[in-house]
């Protein structure tokens, strides 16, 4: 009980002293060198990252589909292995569809942010 009161008082003292420590560093300079980001630059960054991730994800999905096909050939009629192979192929197709849908959503958001989507 006594420790919690001391802890609460200590937190209050630290919280009240933080602005003093922040002002001890001096006032920040309003003249920051460099140019600010524009919406077009932000759109280009989003598109670059999205395109990279989409390409990598689609490649992984295609590899999964191919791996499912290989598993299907190796199954040789074994029902459990055929079931696993079909599931792998199905998951690869679903993964590719989700990735492409996310790509469309990201492209739409980038167009809306830069106000180039409608015109």
DSSP file (Angstrom, degrees, kcal/mol; ACC not computed):
  #  RESIDUE AA STRUCTURE BP1 BP2  ACC     N-H-->O    O-->H-N    N-H-->O    O-->H-N    TCO  KAPPA ALPHA  PHI   PSI    X-CA   Y-CA   Z-CA
    1    1 A X     >        0   0    0      0, 0.0     4,-1.6     0, 0.0     5,-0.1   0.000 360.0 360.0 360.0 -45.9    0.0    0.0    0.0
    2    2 A X  H  >  +     0   0    0      1,-0.2     4,-2.1     2,-0.2     5,-0.2   0.893 360.0  53.5 -67.4 -38.5    2.7    2.4    0.9
    3    3 A X  H  > S+     0   0    0      1,-0.2     4,-2.6     2,-0.2    -1,-0.2   0.896 106.0  52.4 -64.2 -40.3    4.8    1.4   -2.1
    4    4 A X  H  > S+     0   0    0      2,-0.2     4,-2.6     1,-0.2    -1,-0.2   0.883 108.6  50.6 -65.5 -36.9    1.9    2.1   -4.5
    5    5 A X  H  X S+     0   0    0     -4,-1.6     4,-2.4     2,-0.2    -1,-0.2   0.920 111.9  47.3 -64.5 -42.1    1.4    5.6   -3.1
    6    6 A X  H  X S+     0   0    0     -4,-2.1     4,-2.4     2,-0.2    -2,-0.2   0.895 112.3  50.3 -65.1 -39.3    5.1    6.3   -3.5
    7    7 A X  H  X S+     0   0    0     -4,-2.6     4,-2.4     2,-0.2    -2,-0.2   0.915 111.3  48.1 -65.3 -43.3    5.0    4.9   -7.1
    8    8 A X  H  X S+     0   0    0     -4,-2.6     4,-2.2     2,-0.2    -2,-0.2   0.917 113.0  47.7 -63.4 -43.3    2.0    7.1   -7.9
    9    9 A X  H  X S+     0   0    0     -4,-2.4     4,-2.4     1,-0.2    -2,-0.2   0.906 111.3  51.6 -65.2 -40.4    3.6   10.2   -6.5
   10   10 A X  H  X S+     0   0    0     -4,-2.4     4,-2.4     1,-0.2    -2,-0.2   0.902 109.6  49.2 -62.3 -41.6    6.9    9.4   -8.3
   11   11 A X  H  X S+     0   0    0     -4,-2.4     4,-2.5     2,-0.2    -1,-0.2   0.891 111.0  50.1 -65.4 -38.4    5.0    9.1  -11.6
   12   12 A X  H  X S+     0   0    0     -4,-2.2     4,-2.1     2,-0.2    -2,-0.2   0.915 110.9  48.8 -65.9 -42.4    3.2   12.4  -11.1
   13   13 A X  H  X S+     0   0    0     -4,-2.4     4,-1.7     2,-0.2    -2,-0.2   0.919 113.1  47.2 -63.3 -43.6    6.5   14.2  -10.3
   14   14 A X  H  X S+     0   0    0     -4,-2.4     4,-1.4     1,-0.2    -2,-0.2   0.919 111.5  50.9 -64.1 -43.0    8.1   12.7  -13.4
   15   15 A X  H  < S+     0   0    0     -4,-2.5     4,-0.5     1,-0.2    -1,-0.2   0.868 112.4  46.6 -63.5 -35.7    5.1   13.7  -15.6
   16   16 A X  H  < S+     0   0    0     -4,-2.1     4,-0.4     1,-0.2    -1,-0.2   0.789 113.1  49.6 -76.0 -25.8    5.2   17.2  -14.3
   17   17 A X  H  X S+     0   0    0     -4,-1.7     4,-1.9     1,-0.2     3,-0.4   0.660  88.7  83.4 -86.9 -16.4    9.0   17.5  -14.8
   18   18 A X  H  X S+     0   0    0     -4,-1.4     4,-2.3     1,-0.2     5,-0.2   0.897  87.8  51.9 -58.6 -44.2    9.1   16.2  -18.4
   19   19 A X  H  > S+     0   0    0     -4,-0.5     4,-2.3     1,-0.2    -1,-0.2   0.874 107.8  53.8 -61.0 -33.4    8.2   19.6  -20.0
   20   20 A X  H  > S+     0   0    0     -3,-0.4     4,-1.2    -4,-0.4    -1,-0.2   0.922 110.2  46.4 -64.7 -43.3   11.1   21.2  -18.0
   21   21 A X  H  X S+     0   0    0     -4,-1.9     4,-0.6     1,-0.2    -2,-0.2   0.869 111.4  52.1 -67.0 -35.3   13.5   18.6  -19.4
   22   22 A X  H >< S+     0   0    0     -4,-2.3     3,-0.8     1,-0.2     4,-0.2   0.894 109.8  48.2 -68.0 -38.9   12.2   19.1  -22.9
   23   23 A X  H >< S+     0   0    0     -4,-2.3     3,-1.3     1,-0.2    -1,-0.2   0.718  97.6  71.5 -73.6 -19.5   12.6   22.8  -22.7
   24   24 A X  H 3< S+     0   0    0     -4,-1.2    -1,-0.2     1,-0.3    -2,-0.2   0.753  89.0  62.9 -66.7 -22.5   16.1   22.4  -21.4
   25   25 A X  T << S-     0   0    0     -3,-0.8    -1,-0.3    -4,-0.6    -2,-0.2   0.671 114.2-114.6 -75.0 -15.8   17.1   21.2  -24.9
   26   26 A X    <   -     0   0    0     -3,-1.3     2,-0.3    -4,-0.2    -1,-0.2  -0.275  40.6 -55.2 102.0 168.0   16.3   24.6  -26.3
   27   27 A X        -     0   0    0     -2,-0.1     2,-0.1    -3,-0.1    -4,-0.0  -0.612  60.5-110.4 -82.6 141.5   13.6   25.6  -28.8
   28   28 A X        -     0   0    0     -2,-0.3     2,-0.4     1,-0.1    -1,-0.1  -0.383  31.7-109.3 -71.3 149.2   13.6   23.8  -32.1
   29   29 A X        -     0   0    0      1,-0.1    -1,-0.1     2,-0.1     0, 0.0  -0.630  16.5-151.4 -78.2 129.5   14.6   25.7  -35.2
   30   30 A X  S    S+     0   0    0     -2,-0.4     2,-1.3     1,-0.1    -1,-0.1   0.695  79.4  85.7 -74.5 -16.0   11.6   26.4  -37.5
   31   31 A X        +     0   0    0     -3,-0.0     2,-0.6     2,-0.0    -1,-0.1  -0.688  59.8 176.7 -88.7  91.6   14.0   26.4  -40.5
   32   32 A X        -     0   0    0     -2,-1.3    -2,-0.0     2,-0.1     2,-0.0  -0.849  25.9-129.2 -96.2 123.3   14.2   22.7  -41.4
   33   33 A X        +     0   0    0     -2,-0.6     2,-0.1     2,-0.0    -1,-0.0  -0.304  64.0  46.4 -71.7 156.9   16.2   22.1  -44.6
   34   34 A X  S    S-     0   0    0      2,-0.0     2,-0.4    -2,-0.0    -2,-0.1  -0.340  85.2 -72.4 105.6 174.1   14.9   20.0  -47.4
   35   35 A X        -     0   0    0     -2,-0.1     3,-0.1     1,-0.0     2,-0.0  -0.850  44.0-117.2-108.4 143.1   11.7   19.8  -49.4
   36   36 A X        -     0   0    0     -2,-0.4     2,-0.2     1,-0.1    -2,-0.0  -0.350  37.2 -95.8 -73.1 159.1    8.5   18.3  -48.1
   37   37 A X        -     0   0    0      4,-0.0     2,-0.2    -2,-0.0    -1,-0.1  -0.480  37.3-145.4 -69.6 143.0    6.9   15.2  -49.6
   38   38 A X     >  -     0   0    0     -2,-0.2     4,-2.1     1,-0.1     5,-0.2  -0.671  25.4-109.7-101.8 166.1    4.3   15.8  -52.2
   39   39 A X  H  > S+     0   0    0     -2,-0.2     4,-2.5     1,-0.2     5,-0.1   0.853 119.1  55.9 -63.6 -33.5    1.2   13.7  -52.7
   40   40 A X  H  > S+     0   0    0      2,-0.2     4,-2.4     1,-0.2    -1,-0.2   0.900 107.2  48.9 -66.3 -39.9    2.7   12.4  -56.1
   41   41 A X  H  > S+     0   0    0      2,-0.2     4,-2.2     1,-0.2    -2,-0.2   0.904 111.4  49.5 -65.8 -39.9    5.9   11.3  -54.3
   42   42 A X  H  X S+     0   0    0     -4,-2.1     4,-2.6     2,-0.2    -2,-0.2   0.910 110.5  51.0 -63.6 -41.3    3.8    9.5  -51.7
   43   43 A X  H  X S+     0   0    0     -4,-2.5     4,-2.7     1,-0.2    -2,-0.2   0.912 109.8  49.8 -61.3 -42.3    1.7    7.8  -54.4
   44   44 A X  H  X S+     0   0    0     -4,-2.4     4,-2.4     2,-0.2    -1,-0.2   0.888 110.8  49.3 -65.3 -38.5    4.9    6.7  -56.2
   45   45 A X  H  X S+     0   0    0     -4,-2.2     4,-2.5     2,-0.2     5,-0.3   0.935 112.6  47.5 -65.0 -45.5    6.3    5.2  -53.0
   46   46 A X  H  X S+     0   0    0     -4,-2.6     4,-2.8     1,-0.2     5,-0.2   0.923 113.6  48.0 -60.9 -44.6    3.0    3.4  -52.3
   47   47 A X  H  X S+     0   0    0     -4,-2.7     4,-2.9     2,-0.2     5,-0.2   0.899 111.4  50.1 -64.4 -40.4    2.9    2.1  -55.9
   48   48 A X  H  X S+     0   0    0     -4,-2.4     4,-2.1     2,-0.2    -2,-0.2   0.945 115.0  42.2 -64.1 -47.7    6.5    0.9  -55.8
   49   49 A X  H  X S+     0   0    0     -4,-2.5     4,-2.6     2,-0.2     5,-0.2   0.924 116.5  49.0 -64.3 -44.1    6.1   -1.0  -52.5
   50   50 A X  H  X S+     0   0    0     -4,-2.8     4,-2.7    -5,-0.3     5,-0.2   0.923 110.9  49.4 -63.4 -44.4    2.8   -2.4  -53.6
   51   51 A X  H  X S+     0   0    0     -4,-2.9     4,-2.5    -5,-0.2    -1,-0.2   0.908 111.9  48.9 -62.4 -41.1    4.1   -3.5  -57.0
   52   52 A X  H  X S+     0   0    0     -4,-2.1     4,-2.4    -5,-0.2     5,-0.2   0.949 114.2  44.6 -62.3 -48.6    7.1   -5.2  -55.4
   53   53 A X  H  X S+     0   0    0     -4,-2.6     4,-2.4     1,-0.2    -2,-0.2   0.869 113.4  51.2 -65.5 -36.1    4.9   -7.0  -52.8
   54   54 A X  H  X S+     0   0    0     -4,-2.7     4,-2.7    -5,-0.2     5,-0.2   0.928 110.9  47.7 -66.2 -44.6    2.3   -8.0  -55.4
   55   55 A X  H  X S+     0   0    0     -4,-2.5     4,-2.1    -5,-0.2    -2,-0.2   0.931 114.4  46.0 -63.0 -45.3    5.0   -9.5  -57.7
   56   56 A X  H  X S+     0   0    0     -4,-2.4     4,-2.2     1,-0.2    -1,-0.2   0.918 114.6  48.1 -63.7 -42.9    6.6  -11.4  -54.9
   57   57 A X  H  X S+     0   0    0     -4,-2.4     4,-2.4     2,-0.2    -2,-0.2   0.886 110.9  49.7 -67.3 -39.0    3.3  -12.7  -53.6
   58   58 A X  H  X S+     0   0    0     -4,-2.7     4,-2.6     2,-0.2    -1,-0.2   0.889 109.8  52.0 -67.4 -37.7    2.0  -13.8  -57.0
   59   59 A X  H  X S+     0   0    0     -4,-2.1     4,-2.3    -5,-0.2    -2,-0.2   0.923 110.5  48.2 -62.6 -42.8    5.3  -15.6  -57.6
   60   60 A X  H  X S+     0   0    0     -4,-2.2     4,-2.2     2,-0.2    -2,-0.2   0.907 111.5  50.6 -63.1 -40.9    4.8  -17.4  -54.3
   61   61 A X  H  X S+     0   0    0     -4,-2.4     4,-2.2     2,-0.2    -2,-0.2   0.904 110.5  48.7 -64.2 -40.9    1.2  -18.3  -55.2
   62   62 A X  H  X S+     0   0    0     -4,-2.6     4,-2.6     2,-0.2    -1,-0.2   0.897 109.8  52.1 -65.6 -39.3    2.3  -19.7  -58.6
   63   63 A X  H  X S+     0   0    0     -4,-2.3     4,-2.8     1,-0.2    -1,-0.2   0.901 109.1  50.7 -62.7 -39.1    5.0  -21.7  -56.9
   64   64 A X  H  X S+     0   0    0     -4,-2.2     4,-2.4     2,-0.2    -2,-0.2   0.902 110.3  49.0 -64.6 -40.4    2.3  -23.1  -54.5
   65   65 A X  H  X S+     0   0    0     -4,-2.2     4,-1.9     2,-0.2    -2,-0.2   0.922 113.4  46.4 -64.8 -43.3    0.1  -24.0  -57.5
   66   66 A X  H  X S+     0   0    0     -4,-2.6     4,-2.3     2,-0.2    -2,-0.2   0.911 111.7  51.5 -64.9 -41.9    3.0  -25.7  -59.2
   67   67 A X  H  X S+     0   0    0     -4,-2.8     4,-2.6     1,-0.2    -2,-0.2   0.892 108.1  52.4 -62.8 -38.4    3.9  -27.5  -56.0
   68   68 A X  H  X S+     0   0    0     -4,-2.4     4,-2.1     2,-0.2    -1,-0.2   0.883 108.4  51.1 -63.0 -38.2    0.3  -28.7  -55.7
   69   69 A X  H  X S+     0   0    0     -4,-1.9     4,-2.0     2,-0.2    -2,-0.2   0.894 110.1  48.9 -65.0 -39.8    0.5  -30.1  -59.2
   70   70 A X  H  X S+     0   0    0     -4,-2.3     4,-2.3     2,-0.2    -2,-0.2   0.921 111.3  49.6 -65.2 -43.1    3.7  -31.9  -58.4
   71   71 A X  H  X S+     0   0    0     -4,-2.6     4,-1.1     1,-0.2    -2,-0.2   0.874 108.5  54.3 -61.6 -36.5    2.1  -33.4  -55.2
   72   72 A X  H  X S+     0   0    0     -4,-2.1     4,-0.6     1,-0.2     5,-0.3   0.904 109.6  46.6 -64.5 -40.9   -0.9  -34.4  -57.4
   73   73 A X  H >< S+     0   0    0     -4,-2.0     3,-0.6     1,-0.2    -2,-0.2   0.885 112.7  49.7 -68.7 -36.9    1.3  -36.3  -59.7
   74   74 A X  H 3< S+     0   0    0     -4,-2.3    -1,-0.2     1,-0.2    -2,-0.2   0.652  92.8  78.4 -74.4 -14.8    3.2  -37.9  -56.8
   75   75 A X  H >< S-     0   0    0     -4,-1.1     3,-1.7    -3,-0.3    -1,-0.2   0.872  73.9-164.9 -64.6 -37.8   -0.1  -39.0  -55.2
   76   76 A X  T << S-     0   0    0     -4,-0.6     3,-0.1    -3,-0.6    -3,-0.1   0.852  73.1 -46.5  54.0  39.5   -0.5  -42.0  -57.6
   77   77 A X  T 3  S+     0   0    0     -5,-0.3     2,-0.5     1,-0.3    -1,-0.3   0.409  95.2 144.3  89.6  -3.4   -4.2  -42.4  -56.6
   78   78 A X    <>  -     0   0    0     -3,-1.7     4,-2.6     1,-0.2    -1,-0.3  -0.601  44.2-146.9 -72.1 119.7   -3.7  -42.2  -52.8
   79   79 A X  H  > S+     0   0    0     -2,-0.5     4,-2.2     1,-0.2    -1,-0.2   0.866  93.4  49.9 -60.7 -40.3   -6.8  -40.4  -51.6
   80   80 A X  H  > S+     0   0    0      2,-0.2     4,-2.1     1,-0.2    -1,-0.2   0.924 113.7  44.9 -64.9 -44.3   -5.1  -38.5  -48.7
   81   81 A X  H  > S+     0   0    0      2,-0.2     4,-2.4     1,-0.2    -2,-0.2   0.862 112.4  51.7 -70.3 -35.0   -2.3  -37.3  -50.9
   82   82 A X  H  X S+     0   0    0     -4,-2.6     4,-2.7     2,-0.2     5,-0.2   0.907 109.3  51.1 -64.7 -40.7   -4.7  -36.2  -53.6
   83   83 A X  H  X S+     0   0    0     -4,-2.2     4,-2.1    -5,-0.2    -2,-0.2   0.913 111.0  47.7 -62.6 -42.7   -6.7  -34.3  -51.1
   84   84 A X  H  X S+     0   0    0     -4,-2.1     4,-2.1     2,-0.2    -2,-0.2   0.901 112.0  50.2 -64.1 -41.6   -3.6  -32.5  -49.8
   85   85 A X  H  X S+     0   0    0     -4,-2.4     4,-2.4     2,-0.2    -2,-0.2   0.920 110.9  48.1 -64.7 -44.3   -2.5  -31.7  -53.4
   86   86 A X  H  X S+     0   0    0     -4,-2.7     4,-2.8     1,-0.2    -1,-0.2   0.893 110.9  51.7 -63.2 -39.1   -5.9  -30.3  -54.3
   87   87 A X  H  X S+     0   0    0     -4,-2.1     4,-2.7    -5,-0.2    -1,-0.2   0.898 109.4  50.1 -64.5 -39.3   -5.9  -28.2  -51.1
   88   88 A X  H  X S+     0   0    0     -4,-2.1     4,-2.1     2,-0.2    -2,-0.2   0.919 112.7  46.2 -64.4 -44.4   -2.5  -26.8  -51.9
   89   89 A X  H  X S+     0   0    0     -4,-2.4     4,-2.2     2,-0.2    -2,-0.2   0.930 113.5  49.0 -63.2 -45.4   -3.6  -25.9  -55.5
   90   90 A X  H  X S+     0   0    0     -4,-2.8     4,-2.6     1,-0.2    -2,-0.2   0.915 111.1  49.7 -61.5 -43.9   -6.8  -24.3  -54.1
   91   91 A X  H  X S+     0   0    0     -4,-2.7     4,-2.6     1,-0.2    -1,-0.2   0.868 109.5  52.4 -64.3 -36.2   -4.9  -22.3  -51.5
   92   92 A X  H  X S+     0   0    0     -4,-2.1     4,-2.2     2,-0.2    -1,-0.2   0.906 110.9  46.7 -64.1 -41.7   -2.5  -21.1  -54.2
   93   93 A X  H  X S+     0   0    0     -4,-2.2     4,-2.2     2,-0.2    -2,-0.2   0.921 113.6  47.9 -66.8 -43.6   -5.4  -19.9  -56.3
   94   94 A X  H  X S+     0   0    0     -4,-2.6     4,-2.5     1,-0.2    -2,-0.2   0.910 111.3  51.9 -63.0 -41.8   -7.1  -18.2  -53.4
   95   95 A X  H  X S+     0   0    0     -4,-2.6     4,-2.4     1,-0.2    -2,-0.2   0.910 109.7  48.5 -60.9 -43.3   -3.8  -16.6  -52.4
   96   96 A X  H  X S+     0   0    0     -4,-2.2     4,-2.4     2,-0.2    -1,-0.2   0.905 111.7  49.9 -64.1 -40.8   -3.2  -15.2  -55.9
   97   97 A X  H  X S+     0   0    0     -4,-2.2     4,-2.1     2,-0.2    -2,-0.2   0.910 111.5  48.1 -64.7 -42.0   -6.8  -13.8  -56.0
   98   98 A X  H  X S+     0   0    0     -4,-2.5     4,-2.5     2,-0.2    -2,-0.2   0.917 111.7  49.9 -65.1 -42.5   -6.4  -12.1  -52.6
   99   99 A X  H  X S+     0   0    0     -4,-2.4     4,-2.2     1,-0.2    -2,-0.2   0.922 111.8  47.3 -63.1 -44.2   -3.0  -10.6  -53.6
  100  100 A X  H  X S+     0   0    0     -4,-2.4     4,-2.0     2,-0.2    -1,-0.2   0.872 111.5  51.5 -66.7 -35.2   -4.5   -9.2  -56.8
  101  101 A X  H  X S+     0   0    0     -4,-2.1     4,-2.3     2,-0.2    -2,-0.2   0.906 109.3  49.9 -66.1 -41.2   -7.5   -7.8  -55.0
  102  102 A X  H  X S+     0   0    0     -4,-2.5     4,-2.8     1,-0.2    -2,-0.2   0.885 108.1  54.8 -63.0 -37.9   -5.2   -6.1  -52.5
  103  103 A X  H  X S+     0   0    0     -4,-2.2     4,-2.3     2,-0.2    -2,-0.2   0.914 108.2  47.9 -60.8 -42.9   -3.3   -4.7  -55.4
  104  104 A X  H  X S+     0   0    0     -4,-2.0     4,-2.1     2,-0.2    -2,-0.2   0.912 112.1  49.9 -63.8 -42.0   -6.4   -3.2  -56.9
  105  105 A X  H  X S+     0   0    0     -4,-2.3     4,-2.6     2,-0.2    -2,-0.2   0.920 111.4  48.2 -63.8 -43.8   -7.4   -1.7  -53.5
  106  106 A X  H  X S+     0   0    0     -4,-2.8     4,-2.5     1,-0.2    -1,-0.2   0.897 111.2  50.1 -65.2 -39.9   -3.9   -0.2  -53.0
  107  107 A X  H  X S+     0   0    0     -4,-2.3     4,-2.0    -5,-0.2    -1,-0.2   0.893 111.7  49.3 -64.5 -38.2   -4.0    1.3  -56.5
  108  108 A X  H  X S+     0   0    0     -4,-2.1     4,-2.2     2,-0.2    -2,-0.2   0.921 111.5  48.1 -66.1 -44.3   -7.4    2.8  -55.8
  109  109 A X  H  X S+     0   0    0     -4,-2.6     4,-2.6     1,-0.2    -2,-0.2   0.910 110.6  51.5 -63.5 -41.8   -6.3    4.3  -52.5
  110  110 A X  H  X S+     0   0    0     -4,-2.5     4,-1.8     1,-0.2    -1,-0.2   0.897 111.2  48.2 -62.4 -39.2   -3.2    5.8  -54.1
  111  111 A X  H  <>S+     0   0    0     -4,-2.0     5,-2.0     1,-0.2     6,-1.3   0.866 112.7  48.1 -68.3 -35.9   -5.4    7.4  -56.8
  112  112 A X  H  <5S+     0   0    0     -4,-2.2     3,-0.5     3,-0.2    -2,-0.2   0.874 109.3  52.8 -72.1 -36.8   -7.8    8.7  -54.2
  113  113 A X  H  <5S+     0   0    0     -4,-2.6    -2,-0.2     1,-0.2    -1,-0.2   0.912 115.6  39.4 -64.8 -41.7   -5.1   10.2  -52.0
  114  114 A X  T  <5S-     0   0    0     -4,-1.8    -1,-0.2    -5,-0.2    -2,-0.2   0.443 108.4-125.2 -88.8   0.6   -3.5   12.1  -54.9
  115  115 A X  T   5S+     0   0    0     -3,-0.5    -3,-0.2    -4,-0.4    -4,-0.1   0.809  81.0 113.7  60.1  32.6   -7.0   13.0  -56.3
  116  116 A X      < +     0   0    0     -5,-2.0     3,-0.2    -6,-0.2    -4,-0.2   0.316  48.7  87.9-108.5   5.1   -6.1   11.5  -59.7
  117  117 A X  S    S+     0   0    0     -6,-1.3    -5,-0.1     1,-0.2    -1,-0.1   0.882  94.6  34.9 -72.6 -38.9   -8.6    8.7  -59.5
  118  118 A X              0   0    0     -7,-0.2    -1,-0.2     1,-0.1    -2,-0.1   0.378 360.0 360.0 -99.9   3.9  -11.6   10.6  -61.0
  119  119 A X              0   0    0     -3,-0.2    -2,-0.2    -4,-0.0    -3,-0.1   0.477 360.0 360.0-175.3 360.0   -9.9   12.8  -63.5
